[in-house]
């Protein structure tokens, strides 16, 4: 097979291949959201204990976050298409297992395998895009389509899941993935090129163990900090994770076959893009996490009404993702990211004006502008990460970008959730009615849903006073979180202006990124 010219344009096969690559990503996006819809049905059928249910919810994300780096490096060694096809088959089998799981233990195990299979799909699809689209502008647009697919999946997932749950049993939401993954397996060999590192080395198992340990520990600790606070157990797990991370970094620098090539981080573009990507996703997570809560708990909308109200936010994410590459090609990624951050700041400042007695559109418009402004940052930084790395390290680079995204989401939920909870409790402690007994007060301080539940047992006047105070406390805390996000967006704009001024979309003129590993070139595999 003749190697494609580095600047040649993609043809019909490549664009059909891109359409195929969007299918597994679409399924991953849906799978991330349908479990919450199916939760009441699964709980009634399998009757898991509270601990089992927590593991069922979290193990999927833990496995994805823990194995992304490992799977990205594995794809560089055995072939990215091969890893994608193996992962698709595994995801199909695990989906069937989850759909027909007879016990909570079996369901948890199936979710763990789903997460492990999902970790093979995300870096593989992105690395294959890096191989198929060698023209900078085409690759930027392809990555925008790739990321937009995930946004669409998150938006339509609840609708598809709700329709399936209304017509069938809860396992049907998992079976949705099976035909999609089988299509990928059937058409992948014809539409997707195989590529790998031409000089693969043995996978270092100790590096794999350390990377999985520190990533799972970090994600677990950040989730628990948001719910349980800084308990000794959580802090101990966090410390153990950081210790594993330190050992992992030291080992990558001292062995000849590192799981993550340290030379990637010599590229200023690579380092800066990863940092901006993490901050951008961290910041936008507040919208995805808190706006639906505000619309349901403060504004009193039903889940369906809240879902429809947030449709403009999903559409703004799609618009920002798809237009970013075209704008960056005319100017530069730094200009587009900085301008987008300014739009995002305006959106977050609009969210600071949300209140129980103000129109709902303030929340929707503010959220839409916040997401619209930050979408270019996520798309363009992923392109810069993948484009600034040499092709033989495309899988590792893609895995690092995905890991940054996973950490951004986990940290965003943990940090913003912790801030909101602390402010809510502080405010409500001072403003709730004084005639409440201790049990009701303690329950109301657990959160706005708990306050609404506690109010059901109170006399009407007292219940109204408690609910008004709880809604005001949540709204005030929401406003403060929005202000924190606006500050982070400003910091993102400043970092972009200072550290990411020169490269254009797909620019790989950073010599540290271009010339690791003795200048080897990625070769298509037979």
DAVENCOR-V732633 format. One record per residue. N is the residue number from 0. RES is the residue in three letters. SS is DSSP state (2 for helix, 1 for strand, 0 for the rest). OMEGA is omega in whole degrees, 0 to 359 (none if undefined). Layout:
BEGIN
N,RES,SS,OMEGA ; N,RES,SS,OMEGA
END
This chain:
BEGIN
0,UNK,0,181 ; 1,UNK,0,181 ; 2,UNK,0,180 ; 3,UNK,0,177 ; 4,UNK,0,185 ; 5,UNK,0,183 ; 6,UNK,0,183 ; 7,UNK,0,182 ; 8,UNK,0,177 ; 9,UNK,0,179 ; 10,UNK,0,184 ; 11,UNK,2,181 ; 12,UNK,2,181 ; 13,UNK,2,181 ; 14,UNK,2,173 ; 15,UNK,2,176 ; 16,UNK,2,177 ; 17,UNK,2,178 ; 18,UNK,2,178 ; 19,UNK,2,181 ; 20,UNK,2,179 ; 21,UNK,2,184 ; 22,UNK,2,179 ; 23,UNK,2,179 ; 24,UNK,2,177 ; 25,UNK,2,179 ; 26,UNK,2,178 ; 27,UNK,2,180 ; 28,UNK,2,179 ; 29,UNK,2,183 ; 30,UNK,2,181 ; 31,UNK,2,186 ; 32,UNK,2,187 ; 33,UNK,2,181 ; 34,UNK,2,181 ; 35,UNK,2,176 ; 36,UNK,2,183 ; 37,UNK,2,187 ; 38,UNK,2,181 ; 39,UNK,2,181 ; 40,UNK,2,178 ; 41,UNK,2,180 ; 42,UNK,2,181 ; 43,UNK,2,184 ; 44,UNK,2,185 ; 45,UNK,2,179 ; 46,UNK,0,179 ; 47,UNK,0,172 ; 48,UNK,0,178 ; 49,UNK,2,179 ; 50,UNK,2,178 ; 51,UNK,2,181 ; 52,UNK,2,177 ; 53,UNK,2,178 ; 54,UNK,2,178 ; 55,UNK,2,180 ; 56,UNK,2,192 ; 57,UNK,2,189 ; 58,UNK,2,179 ; 59,UNK,2,179 ; 60,UNK,2,179 ; 61,UNK,2,183 ; 62,UNK,2,177 ; 63,UNK,2,182 ; 64,UNK,2,184 ; 65,UNK,2,188 ; 66,UNK,2,180 ; 67,UNK,2,182 ; 68,UNK,2,180 ; 69,UNK,2,182 ; 70,UNK,2,176 ; 71,UNK,2,178 ; 72,UNK,2,179 ; 73,UNK,2,177 ; 74,UNK,2,176 ; 75,UNK,2,186 ; 76,UNK,2,185 ; 77,UNK,2,183 ; 78,UNK,0,185 ; 79,UNK,2,178 ; 80,UNK,2,179 ; 81,UNK,2,179 ; 82,UNK,2,179 ; 83,UNK,2,182 ; 84,UNK,2,176 ; 85,UNK,2,178 ; 86,UNK,2,179 ; 87,UNK,2,176 ; 88,UNK,2,180 ; 89,UNK,2,180 ; 90,UNK,2,178 ; 91,UNK,2,181 ; 92,UNK,2,180 ; 93,UNK,2,177 ; 94,UNK,2,177 ; 95,UNK,2,178 ; 96,UNK,2,180 ; 97,UNK,2,183 ; 98,UNK,2,184 ; 99,UNK,0,181 ; 100,UNK,0,183 ; 101,UNK,0,184 ; 102,UNK,0,176 ; 103,UNK,2,181 ; 104,UNK,2,179 ; 105,UNK,2,180 ; 106,UNK,2,178 ; 107,UNK,2,179 ; 108,UNK,2,179 ; 109,UNK,2,179 ; 110,UNK,2,177 ; 111,UNK,2,178 ; 112,UNK,2,176 ; 113,UNK,2,178 ; 114,UNK,2,178 ; 115,UNK,2,177 ; 116,UNK,2,178 ; 117,UNK,2,179 ; 118,UNK,2,176 ; 119,UNK,2,188 ; 120,UNK,2,188 ; 121,UNK,2,179 ; 122,UNK,2,180 ; 123,UNK,2,181 ; 124,UNK,2,181 ; 125,UNK,2,179 ; 126,UNK,2,178 ; 127,UNK,2,175 ; 128,UNK,2,178 ; 129,UNK,2,180 ; 130,UNK,2,185 ; 131,UNK,2,187 ; 132,UNK,0,183 ; 133,UNK,0,173 ; 134,UNK,0,187 ; 135,UNK,2,184 ; 136,UNK,2,179 ; 137,UNK,2,178 ; 138,UNK,2,179 ; 139,UNK,2,180 ; 140,UNK,2,179 ; 141,UNK,2,178 ; 142,UNK,2,176 ; 143,UNK,2,176 ; 144,UNK,2,179 ; 145,UNK,2,181 ; 146,UNK,2,178 ; 147,UNK,2,178 ; 148,UNK,2,180 ; 149,UNK,2,179 ; 150,UNK,2,179 ; 151,UNK,2,179 ; 152,UNK,2,178 ; 153,UNK,2,183 ; 154,UNK,2,185 ; 155,UNK,2,181 ; 156,UNK,2,179 ; 157,UNK,2,179 ; 158,UNK,2,178 ; 159,UNK,2,180 ; 160,UNK,2,179 ; 161,UNK,2,178 ; 162,UNK,2,180 ; 163,UNK,2,181 ; 164,UNK,2,179 ; 165,UNK,2,184 ; 166,UNK,2,186 ; 167,UNK,0,179 ; 168,UNK,0,190 ; 169,UNK,0,181 ; 170,UNK,0,182 ; 171,UNK,2,182 ; 172,UNK,2,177 ; 173,UNK,2,179 ; 174,UNK,2,177 ; 175,UNK,2,183 ; 176,UNK,2,190 ; 177,UNK,2,181 ; 178,UNK,2,180 ; 179,UNK,2,180 ; 180,UNK,2,178 ; 181,UNK,2,174 ; 182,UNK,2,178 ; 183,UNK,2,180 ; 184,UNK,2,184 ; 185,UNK,2,186 ; 186,UNK,2,183 ; 187,UNK,2,181 ; 188,UNK,2,182 ; 189,UNK,2,188 ; 190,UNK,2,186 ; 191,UNK,0,177 ; 192,UNK,0,172 ; 193,UNK,0,177 ; 194,UNK,1,180 ; 195,UNK,1,174 ; 196,UNK,0,181 ; 197,UNK,0,179 ; 198,UNK,0,183 ; 199,UNK,0,178 ; 200,UNK,0,181 ; 201,UNK,0,178 ; 202,UNK,0,180 ; 203,UNK,0,185 ; 204,UNK,2,178 ; 205,UNK,2,176 ; 206,UNK,2,177 ; 207,UNK,2,181 ; 208,UNK,2,181 ; 209,UNK,2,182 ; 210,UNK,2,179 ; 211,UNK,2,182 ; 212,UNK,2,185 ; 213,UNK,2,180 ; 214,UNK,2,178 ; 215,UNK,2,179 ; 216,UNK,2,181 ; 217,UNK,2,180 ; 218,UNK,2,179 ; 219,UNK,2,182 ; 220,UNK,2,180 ; 221,UNK,2,176 ; 222,UNK,2,182 ; 223,UNK,2,177 ; 224,UNK,2,181 ; 225,UNK,2,184 ; 226,UNK,2,185 ; 227,UNK,0,183 ; 228,UNK,0,184 ; 229,UNK,0,177 ; 230,UNK,0,179 ; 231,UNK,2,181 ; 232,UNK,2,181 ; 233,UNK,2,179 ; 234,UNK,2,177 ; 235,UNK,2,178 ; 236,UNK,2,178 ; 237,UNK,2,179 ; 238,UNK,2,178 ; 239,UNK,2,178 ; 240,UNK,2,179 ; 241,UNK,2,177 ; 242,UNK,2,177 ; 243,UNK,2,179 ; 244,UNK,2,178 ; 245,UNK,2,178 ; 246,UNK,2,179 ; 247,UNK,2,180 ; 248,UNK,2,179 ; 249,UNK,2,182 ; 250,UNK,2,180 ; 251,UNK,2,180 ; 252,UNK,2,189 ; 253,UNK,2,181 ; 254,UNK,0,183 ; 255,UNK,0,180 ; 256,UNK,0,183 ; 257,UNK,0,175 ; 258,UNK,0,174 ; 259,UNK,0,182 ; 260,UNK,0,181 ; 261,UNK,2,181 ; 262,UNK,2,177 ; 263,UNK,2,185 ; 264,UNK,2,172 ; 265,UNK,2,179 ; 266,UNK,0,177 ; 267,UNK,2,179 ; 268,UNK,2,181 ; 269,UNK,2,181 ; 270,UNK,2,184 ; 271,UNK,2,181 ; 272,UNK,2,178 ; 273,UNK,2,180 ; 274,UNK,2,181 ; 275,UNK,2,178 ; 276,UNK,2,181 ; 277,UNK,2,180 ; 278,UNK,2,180 ; 279,UNK,2,180 ; 280,UNK,2,175 ; 281,UNK,2,185 ; 282,UNK,2,183 ; 283,UNK,2,178 ; 284,UNK,2,179 ; 285,UNK,2,178 ; 286,UNK,2,182 ; 287,UNK,2,185 ; 288,UNK,2,191 ; 289,UNK,2,182 ; 290,UNK,2,177 ; 291,UNK,2,177 ; 292,UNK,2,180 ; 293,UNK,2,184 ; 294,UNK,2,181 ; 295,UNK,2,188 ; 296,UNK,2,181 ; 297,UNK,2,182 ; 298,UNK,0,176 ; 299,UNK,0,179 ; 300,UNK,0,174 ; 301,UNK,0,177 ; 302,UNK,2,179 ; 303,UNK,2,179 ; 304,UNK,2,178 ; 305,UNK,2,178 ; 306,UNK,2,178 ; 307,UNK,2,180 ; 308,UNK,2,181 ; 309,UNK,0,178 ; 310,UNK,2,177 ; 311,UNK,2,178 ; 312,UNK,2,177 ; 313,UNK,2,179 ; 314,UNK,2,179 ; 315,UNK,2,176 ; 316,UNK,2,179 ; 317,UNK,2,181 ; 318,UNK,2,180 ; 319,UNK,2,181 ; 320,UNK,2,185 ; 321,UNK,2,181 ; 322,UNK,2,184 ; 323,UNK,2,181 ; 324,UNK,2,179 ; 325,UNK,2,179 ; 326,UNK,2,180 ; 327,UNK,2,179 ; 328,UNK,2,179 ; 329,UNK,2,182 ; 330,UNK,0,175 ; 331,UNK,0,177 ; 332,UNK,2,182 ; 333,UNK,2,180 ; 334,UNK,2,182 ; 335,UNK,2,180 ; 336,UNK,2,181 ; 337,UNK,2,178 ; 338,UNK,2,177 ; 339,UNK,2,178 ; 340,UNK,2,177 ; 341,UNK,2,176 ; 342,UNK,2,180 ; 343,UNK,2,178 ; 344,UNK,2,178 ; 345,UNK,2,178 ; 346,UNK,2,180 ; 347,UNK,2,176 ; 348,UNK,2,174 ; 349,UNK,2,179 ; 350,UNK,2,178 ; 351,UNK,0,180 ; 352,UNK,0,180 ; 353,UNK,0,180 ; 354,UNK,0,182 ; 355,UNK,0,184 ; 356,UNK,0,179 ; 357,UNK,0,184 ; 358,UNK,0,181 ; 359,UNK,0,185 ; 360,UNK,2,178 ; 361,UNK,2,180 ; 362,UNK,2,183 ; 363,UNK,2,180 ; 364,UNK,2,179 ; 365,UNK,2,178 ; 366,UNK,2,180 ; 367,UNK,2,179 ; 368,UNK,2,178 ; 369,UNK,2,181 ; 370,UNK,2,178 ; 371,UNK,2,182 ; 372,UNK,2,183 ; 373,UNK,2,180 ; 374,UNK,2,177 ; 375,UNK,2,180 ; 376,UNK,2,181 ; 377,UNK,2,181 ; 378,UNK,2,187 ; 379,UNK,2,178 ; 380,UNK,2,174 ; 381,UNK,2,178 ; 382,UNK,2,180 ; 383,UNK,2,178 ; 384,UNK,2,182 ; 385,UNK,2,183 ; 386,UNK,2,182 ; 387,UNK,2,177 ; 388,UNK,0,175 ; 389,UNK,0,186 ; 390,UNK,2,181 ; 391,UNK,2,177 ; 392,UNK,2,184 ; 393,UNK,2,180 ; 394,UNK,2,179 ; 395,UNK,2,180 ; 396,UNK,2,179 ; 397,UNK,2,179 ; 398,UNK,2,179 ; 399,UNK,2,178 ; 400,UNK,2,179 ; 401,UNK,2,177 ; 402,UNK,2,176 ; 403,UNK,2,178 ; 404,UNK,2,179 ; 405,UNK,2,179 ; 406,UNK,2,178 ; 407,UNK,2,178 ; 408,UNK,2,182 ; 409,UNK,2,180 ; 410,UNK,2,179 ; 411,UNK,2,179 ; 412,UNK,2,183 ; 413,UNK,2,185 ; 414,UNK,2,181 ; 415,UNK,2,177 ; 416,UNK,2,178 ; 417,UNK,2,178 ; 418,UNK,2,182 ; 419,UNK,2,181 ; 420,UNK,2,181 ; 421,UNK,2,180 ; 422,UNK,2,179 ; 423,UNK,2,181 ; 424,UNK,2,181 ; 425,UNK,2,182 ; 426,UNK,2,183 ; 427,UNK,2,178 ; 428,UNK,2,183 ; 429,UNK,2,189 ; 430,UNK,2,182 ; 431,UNK,0,181 ; 432,UNK,0,183 ; 433,UNK,0,185 ; 434,UNK,0,182 ; 435,UNK,0,176 ; 436,UNK,0,188 ; 437,UNK,2,182 ; 438,UNK,2,180 ; 439,UNK,2,179 ; 440,UNK,2,180 ; 441,UNK,2,180 ; 442,UNK,2,181 ; 443,UNK,2,181 ; 444,UNK,0,179 ; 445,UNK,0,180 ; 446,UNK,0,182 ; 447,UNK,2,176 ; 448,UNK,2,178 ; 449,UNK,2,177 ; 450,UNK,2,178 ; 451,UNK,2,178 ; 452,UNK,2,180 ; 453,UNK,2,182 ; 454,UNK,2,182 ; 455,UNK,0,182 ; 456,UNK,0,184 ; 457,UNK,0,172 ; 458,UNK,0,186 ; 459,UNK,2,183 ; 460,UNK,2,181 ; 461,UNK,2,178 ; 462,UNK,2,180 ; 463,UNK,2,180 ; 464,UNK,2,179 ; 465,UNK,2,181 ; 466,UNK,2,179 ; 467,UNK,2,179 ; 468,UNK,2,181 ; 469,UNK,2,179 ; 470,UNK,2,177 ; 471,UNK,2,179 ; 472,UNK,2,178 ; 473,UNK,2,181 ; 474,UNK,2,179 ; 475,UNK,2,178 ; 476,UNK,2,177 ; 477,UNK,2,178 ; 478,UNK,2,180 ; 479,UNK,2,177 ; 480,UNK,2,178 ; 481,UNK,2,178 ; 482,UNK,2,175 ; 483,UNK,2,180 ; 484,UNK,2,177 ; 485,UNK,2,177 ; 486,UNK,2,178 ; 487,UNK,2,178 ; 488,UNK,2,176 ; 489,UNK,2,177 ; 490,UNK,2,178 ; 491,UNK,2,179 ; 492,UNK,2,180 ; 493,UNK,2,178 ; 494,UNK,2,179 ; 495,UNK,2,181 ; 496,UNK,2,184 ; 497,UNK,2,192 ; 498,UNK,2,186 ; 499,UNK,0,188 ; 500,UNK,0,195 ; 501,UNK,0,188 ; 502,UNK,0,171 ; 503,UNK,0,180 ; 504,UNK,0,180 ; 505,UNK,0,182 ; 506,UNK,0,179 ; 507,UNK,0,184 ; 508,UNK,0,177 ; 509,UNK,0,188 ; 510,UNK,2,178 ; 511,UNK,2,180 ; 512,UNK,2,186 ; 513,UNK,2,194 ; 514,UNK,0,173 ; 515,UNK,0,175 ; 516,UNK,2,174 ; 517,UNK,2,173 ; 518,UNK,2,179 ; 519,UNK,0,179 ; 520,UNK,0,178 ; 521,UNK,0,183 ; 522,UNK,1,174 ; 523,UNK,1,180 ; 524,UNK,0,180 ; 525,UNK,0,none
END
